[in-house]
Amino acid sequence: MKRLLLCFYALVVAVALGAAGIIGSSHANMEPSPGLTAEPAELAYLKQVNRWRPPSDPQLLFLLMGQFASAGRYQEGIAYFGDLLSRFGPELSPPQRAQYLTAIAALRAGRTDDVFVLKRMGWVRDTLALLDEAKQLTHDEMFVARWMSGIVRAKVPRFFGEGDAALTDLLWCVEHASKAPDAGWLREVYAKLADVYRERGNEAEAQRFQSLSGYPPGKREVLFTTNFGEETGGGHTFAARTIREAVPGTVYVLSGFEFTEYYFVISGDRKELIAIDAGTRPDSARAAYEALKERVPALPMLTTVFVTHAHWDHVGGHQAFRDLNPGVRFYGRGNYAEEQAHNKVANPAMLALFFGSNFHLDDVLSYKPDATIDRPTDIVVGGTHFRVLPARGGETDDALLIQMPDEGVLFVGDILMPYLGAPFVSEGSIDGLLQSIDQVGELHPRQLLHGHEPLTRVFATTAMLGELRIQLAWLRDEILRMMTEGAERGAIQQANLVPPTLPASTSNVHLAYLLMRENVINRVFQQNSGYWQNGLRGLDALTNADFGAALSDDFGLSDEQIASAAQRMIKEGKLEMAATVMRWSKARYPGSAPVEATRKLAYLKLMEKYQAFNPFKFIVYGGQAAQSVRQMSLTPPQQ
């Protein structure tokens, strides 16, 4: 009788754990069959990089953890990190050991549904023990360990008695928000605090934290830790609103006001204000200026604007700056009109996804510099020396480098944009990017300031750019070689191209190469092939509706059968394939509820997969899922 009661209790635990979902996807209970599911290129790369040595940047480790989860390969990930923990054990510092333990615990939590029902309770206890060990190793001060502990404990059933521990960990994360990898990690903290307080009957606190999370109440299909924000009116932001001083009292960096950064320089005589670029929209340009004016009450008049290149997001707010001072002087490249031609033909729907519904193309096309720069030029504004240098750039051909030699600062715009131009227009140059790296290296700046916040973080020094240049040159040559042998673009992507010299590079180069590899392949392939491509791509004129009709009319599949198949793909981490099939099916079954629900789930999971290293995909997939993501605040909420 006692055994029967224990078995019954274990079954109750199993049902409760399955309903809780512990962490991550509710579709985590299917491990892909070895040999049947192609390994995603990002996963293959990160496995390789993490095996070379313990990463000095924990981001590479946690990126790999996320890719194992996105691919549904929980058990493989657990074994992989366990092997690394054994291999590197003696040389690991306590924080590094804690990072591996946290990754293992997270993947164990995701795999809970896959564990035999009578063993699940012990599985959960062991998972929590790993998190406790990680916290002890770091004296309860490592944000990611406390975050993971709070998230997991908040989701286990009440009879585990972990509610108080969950609350302690989650509130610690709120109080120590400055230790988070970025503000986006607080999103899930707030959501779980809402769950905990709601379970305890404190609806006022539950609603307060639910609102802070940006999530609607109820079941969530994805977990976002990204610092990105997506809003209909304002478009994409890369970071929370901040103002920092790159050079104290002189160079101000304003992030999070819109898609691009705002840079302002107060001249040496304190009588003139200089802007680097003019943003995307007049409303955001005005907001950034007003925020700086509040920060620096004695702000001088804006007299000069240097434009690094004439893309939408760097000139669209120019009229707001002219309204501040009709005599303001804009400096840009003489060939700016060539870039304006690219701007003009871009897909308006795509522009709205990136820049918001408040964006108007006319604001961009009305830009015209007052003075053009086509050779290295020295300009002094209010006693501050600027050296303005034309560059070809990796993104556009009208790039300008803005150097402040005395301060050791170099504004580089988007010469190192990983996408080599906007992906939805024909532009960009890998050779221009390599040339720009050489040009930047010759200037020996102490500080690089890019057009977008993530670029400034990732492409931070000339030393790492010099290392990265070697890897990108090899990649370019390898792509061209494979193309001459008839390889399709997708096959090149799946080949996991890793330069032979990359293992000797530093961890920040490993991350930068990952961010660039897919985009370099796409751009080089596009620029070196016609509209008939390797693999017979481009020869037909078949539409999504044609493929959808084939599935239904020729293969005889109903909308529910197609949706069910796509859900299996999602479980197995075949997210792009699932999204593609559902795109076909929506064209054939436009009103089908199963098709629409599965289609949205596929794009939500793609957002989750790419949130840490491909913001442009995050934007586009978010548009397909109609998913807004609130930008998080860096200021902890008041009780």
Secondary structure, DSSP 8 states (H G I E B T S, - for coil): -HHHHHHHHHHHHHHHHHHH--SS-TT------TTTS---HHHHHHHHHHHHS--SSHHHHHHHHHHHHHTT-HHHHHHHHHHHHHHHGGG--HHHHHHHHHHHHHHHHHTGGGS-GGGHHHHHHHHHHHHHHHHHHTTT--HHHHHHHHHHHHHS-GGG--HHHHHHHHHHHHHTGGGSSSGGGHHHHHHHHHHHHHHTT-HHHHHHHHHHHT--SS--S-----S-EEETTTEEESS--EEEEEETTTEEEEESSSSS-EEEEE-TTSSEEEEE---S-HHHHHHHHHHHHHHSTT--EEEEEE-S---HHHHTTHHHHHHH-TT-EEEEETTHHHHHHHHHTS-HHHHHHHH-TT--HHHHHT---SEEE-S-EEEEETTEEEEEEEE--SS-TTEEEEEETTTTEEEEETTT-TTSS-TTSS---HHHHHHHHHHHHHH--SEEEESSHHHHHHS--HHHHHHHHHHHHHHHHHHHHHHHTT--HHHHHHT----TTGGGS-HHHHHHHHHHHHHHHHHHHHHT--SSBTTTBTS----HHHHHHIIIIIS---HHHHHHHHHHHHHTT-HHHHHHHHHHHHHH-TT-HHHHHHHHHHHHHHHHHHTTT-HHHHHHHHHHHT--B----SS----
